[in-house]
Amino acid sequence: MAIPDYQTFMLPLLTLTADGETHSTKEVYQTLATRFGLTEEERSELLPSGTQQTYKNRIGWARSYMTKAGLLESPGRGLFQITERGKAELASNPGEITTDYLMKFEEFRQFRARPINHSSTLPAGAGASAPTTPEETIENAIDELTSQLANEVLQSLLEVSPSFFEQIVVELLVRMGYGGSQREAAQVVGRSGDGGIDGIIKEDRLGLEVIYIQAKRWESTVSRPEIQKFVGALQGKRARKGIFITTSKYSGEAKDYVSNIENRVVLIDGEQLARLLIEHGIGITTTKEYKISRIDSDYFSED
């Protein structure tokens, strides 16, 4: 099943604490993941930023909101338990608990009505009843913006000259830690043209390992014969490693082929290339940055 949204976690989380005992965050993560039948893959799924597991983030927001509403309280770091109000709400047998449901409590209404509130700081769709947590809403919006930017970067790559495309490839590889300096890398990429090889670049600064490069500024799909030609060139050089970079895509046969050969060949398609350029800040300008902070529980511990 899909990972439940944070509101779906609310009632089961409150029910879990109905025994009045103190529960740890770690225990609750495990219990609710099992109760909802989350697979190992679903438990490992990360937020777009890769900073936290998605289901834990959603359970955390469910707990946070119910604490703001006075249904839960925290007797210590990483611990929480149900309140008398929480017990009374469970006794009324609610069908579900959502952020709209929590609005009946004055403390939660005050929390939502703070001067810096969700409606003024989050993208559209991040209101009280949004199915995603505020953090997910922001990260999903950033991911969408990144996808749009990647499309623009890819289109720009298709419009540059072959020589400038080689310069871009050189700069990317150097930013990623290959080829030594940009000057050294530029001397070997885009100069070979030998049997399907566009260049040779150092894998490490000492040059103990080298990687052979093929870069294609294409719009048509790269098929298996093109990859076989490149692999043949590698074998002719007794080379073990190669990178094939294209602005287009690879056929399924091409991908299957490189997964079953002795040579280690990495295929980078247009979308991956664009995202790598964005990740390493090549050809883009940052217009605004947002910072998301979390409480440092250790700082406030007096132990």
C-alpha positions, 0 to 999 in steps of 0.5 A: 500500500502507499504510505498514509498521509500524516492525517491518516496516522493521527487516530492510530497514533492517539489510539496507540497511546490509549494505555496511558503509558509513556511511549518512545518515538522509535517504538511508535515508528515501528508499531505504526509501520507494522500496523499499516503493513508498510514494506521495507521499500516503503519504510526506506522511502525518503523525502525529496531532499533525502534527509528523512524517511517519509513515513517517519516525517509524517508520523512526526507531524501527526504527533506535533499537531496533536500535541499542539491541540493538547491531545498528547504531551511530552514528558521527556526528550523523544517520549510522549503520552496521551493527555486527559483531553486525548482520552476524552476524544478517544472515548467519543469514538471519532471516525478520524482525526484531521487538522480540521478536527483539531481546529475545535481546540483553542490551543490549535486555533491559536497555533494556526493563527500565528503571525507567521502561519502556513497560509502565508509561508507555504505554497498553494495547497498547504492549508489545514487539510492538505494531505502532505506535511508542510515540509513535504509541500515545500520539498515537492514544490522545489522538486517540481521547480527543479524538473522545470529547470532541468527541461530548460537546461536540456533545451539549452544544451541542444542549442549550443555548439559541439565545442561548447558542449564539450566544455560543459562536459569538462566542467561537470566532470571536474566539478564531480572530482574527475580529471584533475584541473579544468585545464588538464581535463580540457586537454583530453576531452574532445580531442581524441575522436579515436574509434568512438572515443571522444576523450580520456579523463583521470578518475583520480588526481594521480591518474592511477585510473582513467575513464574513456568518454563519449559525448553525444549532443543528440535528440534521437535515442541512443541505441545498442549499436552505438554503445557496442561501438563504444565498448569495442573501442574500450576493449581495443584500448584495454580500458575497463571504464567508460562514460557515455553522455548524451542529451537524448535517451537510451533504448532499453536494449542499450541499457540491458547491454551495459548491464551484462558486459565485463566493462564498467560503462555508465550511461548518462542521459539528457535528464540526468545530465541536466540534473547533474549540471543543476546539482553542481551549479553549472549554467544556473543562477540561484535566485532565492534560498530557503532554510528548514530548521529542526529543534536540536533536542540535545542542546536543551537536554540538561543531562 
